[in-house]
Amino acid sequence: LEDNFEDILQKARDGLGLSMKALSEQSGVTPPMLKALFHGDYDKTSLTAVAPLLQLDAESLVDIAEGAWSPQVHTPEGLWQITSPFGKGMTVHAYLLKIPNSSEALLFDTGTSLEAIKAILDKHKLLIAAIFLTHTHSDHIAILKDLLEAYSKPPVYVQANEALRGAQVFKEGDSFTYPPLTVETRLTSGHSPGGTTYIVHTEEASIAIVGDALFAGSMGRGFISHKEALRNNMEHIMTLPDTTILCPGHGPITSVAEEKAHNPFIRGAS
């Protein structure tokens, strides 16, 4: 998973603006025990005492802490998760989705490796029809310029709240058609001002590319607003059919059903 239990705790505490002192007093967990917990020293009793105060579901948080859950999702044919490195030991995903009955594909975000994207395009003899950006944080657009130069400048789309030079902006709810595919957009801001979830229905599956709005078992840090980020996840992602495949910017592919059952933020808000 992208986040350990202590990452989830920290995101929730930061998002709620709750001090360690207040959390200790309200949970009954001593300051040293609490500090240890937030540094990854797992103690089930302390974790279950703290979780509800952070609006997290204790049971699913314990499962993550104990390594008892990871999402089990079948990835449909023609969808590729492309993982590339950034920072110190971290990774970021881009996604390629083949347009049926064509030699083109849609690219969602760029990651940091032109070679990784090129390898899949070359192997399957595909060209990029368009590039859709979930948001404009650097790890998600790192090689945009290189891609445009390498692949004859395909159109680039980004939500209007994160206008970017060389990209065409769209507004909330706009959609794009690449027969037989339609790309729907939902504004899932909070991690970033124009964070967008792209929803595509194929013959085999419904797919949502969620960027950093949601991770398997967690969610993106609410740099703009934790409350807004969580609300948008509940209203615009968790209302999709349970079978919808969720493709996050970090961590494993998951599904609406998996997150409803196992995500401490989602269960805590339900």
Helices and strands as residue ranges (DSSP letters): H 5-16, H 20-27, H 31-38, H 44-50, G 51-54, H 58-65, E 79-86, E 90-98, E 104-108, H 114-123, E 127-132, H 138-141, H 144-150, E 156-159, G 160-162, E 168-170, E 175-178, E 181-187, E 196-201, E 206-211, E 214-215, E 218-219, H 226-232, I 233-237, E 245-248, E 254-255, H 256-262, H 264-269
